[in-house]
Amino acid sequence: MFEPVDPPEDKYLIPSVIDSTSDYIEHPDLAAQRLDRYISVVGRHRVVAGADCGFGTFVGASQVEANIAWAKFGSLVEGAKRASQ
């Protein structure tokens, strides 16, 4: 990871904690665990949960179905809630 890095105090991290290229729906605990790793380095107030690029923006593969994408975002939101407690 980047533990030795000391980012400026006025910067935020927006790590991708869900994959936008697969139909696998991450468990909220996995999203929270990923967020917790960043939180342990820069602090809770400087981490915002994010997603990689957009769904269906990769070459040569089919688009992720909308219901799967929304479920993945739901997992991201729940994971962020768990990480913020």
N, C-alpha and C positions, 0 to 999 in steps of 0.2 A: 504494500500500500504506500502511503506517503507520510507516515508518521514523522519523519525528520523535517518535513516541510512546515514552515510557519507562515501561512497565508496572511496577508494584511487584514487587520480587524474590520475594515469596511467592505470586505468581500464575503460572498455567500457561496456555498457549494450546492449544486443541484444535481445530485447523482441519479443515474437511471437505476431504478430498483425493480423494474419489470422489463421483460423482453418484448419488443414490438415485432419480432419476426417469427414467433412460434405461437401455436394454439395452446400451449401449456399455461394454465392459470396459476400463478404463484400464490402460495398460501400467505395470508397476511403476516404470519409470524416470520416468514422468510423476508418479506419486505421490511419488517421492523428490524430484523437482525442486520440486514444490509445497511439500513439507516443508522443503527446504533454504532456501527463501525466508524462512520464518518463523524457522528456526534461525539464519540470518544476522543477524536482528534481536534476538532474545532469548536465544539460546544453546540448545544441544542438550538440556540437562537440563530445559528448561522447555516443550518442545513434545511433544504427544501426538497421534498420528494419529487422525483421527475421520471420521465419515460424517455427511452432512446428514440430519437427522431420521431417519425410518425408511423402509424400502422399502414402497411401496404406500400412503402416507399422504397423497397429494395428490388434490385434487378433479378429477373429470372424466377421469381417465386410468386405464388398466388397471394392475394390479399388476405389478411386475417379477418374473419367474419366479424361483423359489427357487435353481435352479442358476446363474442369472446373478448373483443377489445374492451367493451364496457365492463365485463366481469373482471378483467385484469385491472382496470382503473379502480374498480370497487375494492379490490385487494390492496392496491396501492394506498387508497385513502384509509382503509382500516389499519394497514401496517403503519402508516404515519401516525394515526391516533395512538396505537400501542407504543410506538417509539417515543411519543411525546409525553408519556405518563411517567 
